[in-house]
Amino acid sequence: MNPLRPSSPNRSPALAETESPGFSITDRDATRQARELEVGQRPGTLNIRKDALKPRLFLMSYNDTVLQEDEYTDRYDELVAYLNAHPELKHWVDVRGYGDLHLMEQIMQEFGLHPLQMEDVLNDYQRAKVEVFDDSRLFMVSRMTDFTALLEIDDDQLSLFTGPNYVLSFQDDYSDCLDPLRMRIRSNFSTLRRQPVLYLAYALTDVVLDHYYPTMAAIGDYIEELEEAIFAEHRPRRLLNRILRIKKDVVRFRRLVYPERDKIAEILRLPEEIVPESLKIFYRDAYDHAIQALDLAESYRDNISSLTDLYMSDQGNRMNEVMKVLTIISTIFIPLSFVVGLYGMNFQRDDGHGHYLPLNMPELYSPWGYPTVILIMGMVVAMQLYYFYRKGWLTNR
């Protein structure tokens, strides 16, 4: 019997390769991808995305004194032979990329994975969860996050399967956030190499949780930049769009952390035969990290809501300033317009027969009429400006 495959009924899933839309990290595109899948497929049908990367296989085998590390891309048979030849070691089999349906089928058969679980691995927009299968083995899903240079949250799925002496991980990209854990395994003084293999599954989950904090820190810095931009004299273009976009990212981040917290809580409720009490203390620490990340997400959501209100309030204040300036200008020119309009009526001084009409603007023919009217208009403007100043309308009071 292959030591990699537990004693369980042989499952022969129906495998079919179908083209699916290109992968995107946005909720809208993920929803579209799920909607465009063929309706009525048999449960456990595996679908490989047309843009899936070619699988790369990495193996880290270790114990207290030994560490072997190698890449087995295009050498799957050698990887299986090495696992079977070294049952005394603990193994981390890291599969990156899903673009080979035949290889995915081989791995599923060799490690005794259920077709429904493998379907969740390949349709990699699953919420964080944990399942117990074969009475003692665990299937766990986590979401790895990063705040990209495009100022949006990128998240990838990390799927884990535990076995008697191995952890099998799947992810769709070649790069990840797990390098700190690899460095710990490479260290000769790492306690991780002396722990049971189930501790490696915890360590992988813990690294994913720890990576939430740089993501949240980057989001926090960006929120502060947006807040400063609101009060800047020259605002960036489409500032409100940026605020609404980061608000959606924070809401999406909360949706990633909530299932992660529930997953760890479910692990803590598992019987000791599956997760020993000596390991649950570590999962309790991971649970605290999930709670802290969730609290940060809640805080940032409130901050962004306040930021939106602040933007709208400042926008209203700026509009009020513009309206105040326009109102002052209009108020100044209203009496001036009255005066010039009054003298623009062009009434005659006499009736054309030599009779003098004293009420028809005699000052029209005065040699000092024009300077006098200009002086009076200037005095009106000065009096208005003095009145506005005394009221504080020309200042920020």
QUIPE-V158035 format. One record per helix or strand of 2 or more residues. SS is the DSSP state (H for helix, E for strand). FROM is the first residue (numbers start at 1). TO is the last residue. Records with the same first field share a line. If there is no record, write none. Layout:
# QUIPE-V158035
SS = FROM-TO / FROM-TO
This chain:
# QUIPE-V158035
H = 27-36 / 76-85 / 101-111 / 115-122 / 179-186 / 191-194 / 197-230 / 239-268 / 277-342 / 362-365 / 369-391
E = 56-62 / 67-71 / 90-96 / 129-133 / 137-147 / 153-162 / 166-171
